[in-house]
Amino acid sequence: MRRIKTVDFTHLATLLTLLICLSGNSIAGCTRVINVPVAATGLSVTTGEDGVSGVYPELLRSMSEKNGCSFNFSVVPRARLELMFENGTADLMFPAKKTVQRDQHGIFIPLIINRAKLMSIDSKWPELRSAQDLIDRKSLRLVVVRGYDYGPGYMALINELSKQKRLLTEADPTSVARILKAGGADLTIMTPYILVGAMSGDARIEDLIPKIRYESIDELPWGDSGMYLSKAALSEADKTTLTTLLEQAAKSGQVWKSFQHYYPDNMLKESMRPLIPLQK
């Protein structure tokens, strides 16, 4: 009678695990569905009848297809998104500049370099060179998106203009554009591609795009922009997985290519650069 040879399943399982780890540079998927509330932000994040789309949601979906992380998107105002992130009820927040306040609640992953600017519609006043110039022009009113934060210089400026009753706040960039068109305010501050992206395709405000005047001030310098991962909501395993995926996307040029897909080059030139210079 032929003897049946026994198999050591412990060694077999170890071998299979080793082979899986060695095959390519595979990254383990997330341990649960990632909760992602979003606010409309130009073409970076779009919301509407067709659902959530834009640069950042599509970037996450591509990660989902390749690495098994699933993302559940919901739509909220930007100010509520900031509050949810602080309270630990949002796993991710984007797009976002790195700030001291946000660093208390999240881990920042830089994806691009950008710069916010002063923007007005067909204005004729002398060039504004600093925040103090704007403060001194008592007739000028500023409208901004509630919840946006472009760093200490920005926050100091809007706080001062608020004291002078020269500040309006709106829920999203589209509303800001409508206020500018209606003459309810004279200028705004945000990254140009966000404002132009919000205007594009909206017949009520699209005609403003060629009339935009861009002004740069020292208080709004170039800096990193990207995503925040929640310290409180995400497990260590998911933080590690998402950090690795996002850093790979930035270094490979995938993030920059995503922006080029949605925005024309002349729009990006005004306010954005790839995190790592791309090889020609």
Buried (B, 14 or more C-beta within 10 A) or exposed (E): EEEEEEEEEEEEEEEEEEEEEEEEEEBBBBEBEBBBBBBBBBBBBBBEEEEBBBBBBBBBBBBBEEBEBEBEBEBBBBBBBBBBBBEBEBBBBBBBBBBEEBEEBBBBBBBBBBBBBBBBBEBEBEEBEEBEBBBEBEEBBBBBBBBBBBBEBBBEBBEBBBEEEBBBBBBBBBBBBBBBBEEEBBBBBBBBBBBBBBBBEEEEBBEBBEEBBEBBBEBBEEBBBBBBBBBEBBEEEBBBBBBBBBBBBBEEBBBBEBBBEBBEEEBBEBBBBBBBEEEE
